[in-house]
Amino acid sequence: MNGDEAAFAALLETHYDRLFRLCFRLTGSKHEAEDLTQDICAALPAKLRGYRQEARFSTWLFRVAVNAAHDRRRRAQTRSRAGDGWGHWEVNRQAEIVEGAQMQDWLSGAMGLLTDDLRDTLALVLDEMSHKEAGEVLGVSEGTVSWRMSEAKKRLRAMKEKEMSA
């Protein structure tokens, strides 16, 4: 792109909605997804210099998004541990639960309970990526993606059954 603002704007226009949907699935919160998407878009001009065209642009962009979500989760965990004790942490946790209940459907809420690798895999496949493409984004084999999808479905099914029996 070499600094071409019109080309960059067209690139964002083409990929923004899918990027936002992925960020929403990765964070489980509209507010967090908006912030994450904007952070990624702001960093994209500098990151584009490192794009080597070895993979499709969308694959590369989603890898950037997954990495940014991981970084955000690590920072949030660090902040929560640095709080003034469990009371402060619990107040924040309850506020997130309330926000999540208002803003998410059941799947988004349930995805938040999955391990990072399962949630990331599920988010990519739900965004209509093939297992092969998701594997490229995550840096794992297609078989690993298939196993993670099976495991995620099993865990989501168990969560739903537990809710139904309660």
N, C-alpha and C positions, 0 to 999 in steps of 0.2 A: 504494500500500500504506500510505503514511502511518504507518509504525511498527507495523503490525499483525504481530506475531510469528508468529501462526498462519498468516496468509496467506503470509508469507515462507517459513516452514517447508514449506508445501504447494508453493510455487513451486520450492524446492530439491528436494523429493522428486520432483516431476514431471520435472525437467530434469537431475538430478545424474548419472544413469547415462550419458546421451548426452554430457554435458559431460566426464565422465571418459574415455569412449572417445575423444572428439576430442582431449583433452589427451594421452592415451596415443599416439595416432597422430602428434601434433605433436612429442612429445618422444622417442618410441621407448623409453621406460623407465617401468616401473610406478612406481618410486619418484619420479621426476621428475613423472610425471602426477599422482600423489597430492598432491605438494607444490603443483603448479600449480593443480590443482582447488581445493584448500583456500585458496590465496591468492586465487583468483577469488571463491570463496564469501565469504571474509572482506571483500573489497572491494565486494561486490555491493550492500550497503545504501546506501553512498555513491553508487555508480554508477547505481543505480536512479533517483535524482533526475534524472539526465540522459536517461533513456529517454523518448523523445517519441512512441512508438507509431506511428511512420511506417513501421516494418517489423514483421514478426512478432517476438514476444519471443525465440523460439529463434534467429532470424537475428541479432538484436541481441546476444544472449548469446554466440553463436559468434564474432561479430566481436570482442567483449571477450576471448574466449579466444585467438583468433589474435593479437591485439595483445599480450596478456600473454605468450604463447609467444615472440613476437619480442623483447619486452623481456628475457625470461629468457635467450634466446640471445645477445643483445648483451652482457648482463652476464657471461655465461659466457666469451665471447670476450675481454672486457676482463680478466677474472681470469686466463685462461690466458696472455695476453700479458704480464701483470704478474708471472708466476711467475719463479722464479730460474733461468731459462734453459730450453733445450730438454729437458734431462734430466727436470726436474720436469714439464714439459708432457707428455713422452712417457710417464712413469709414469702420469699421470692418464688419458691417452688409452688406454693398454693396459687400465687398470682398467675404463674405460667399455666397451671392446670385450668384455671378459670378462663383465661384467654383462649387456650386451646379448645375448650369445650364450646366456646362461642364461635370460633372461627374454623373449626375443622369438622370434616365428616368422620365417621368411625374409622375408616382406613387410615387416614392421616394420623389420628390419635394412636391407633394400634401400631403403626409404623414407628412411632416415637419410642415404643417399648422394645423394639428389636435392637440387636447389636448393630454397630455402625456398618459392618461389612454387609449384613443382610439388608439393612435399610437402604444403603447406597445402591446395592444391586437391584433391589426391588424398584427403587425410584427410577433407575435408568430403564429397566425393562417395561415399567408402566408408561414410560415416555416413548413407547413403541420402538425401542431399540431391540435388535436381535441379540441373542446371547453372545454371539461373536463380537458384535460392536460393543456391548457392555463390557465384555472381557478386555477389549482393547483400551477402553477408558479406564478401567480399574487396574489394568496391568496383571490380569489373571487369565487362566485358560477358559475356553468356552465351557468345558466340563465343570469347572469350579462355579461358573455362573449358574449352570443348570442345577448343581447341587444346592447352591445358596437359595435359588428360587424355590426348590422343593422344601428346604428347611424353613424358609420364610412362610410359605403357605401352611406348613404344618403348625408353626407357632401361631400364626394368625387364626387358624382354625381352632386351636386350643384356647386362645384368648376369647374367641367368640363363644365357644361352648361354656367356658367358665362364666362369662357374663350372663348367658341364657339360663344357667342353672342357679344363679344367685338371686 
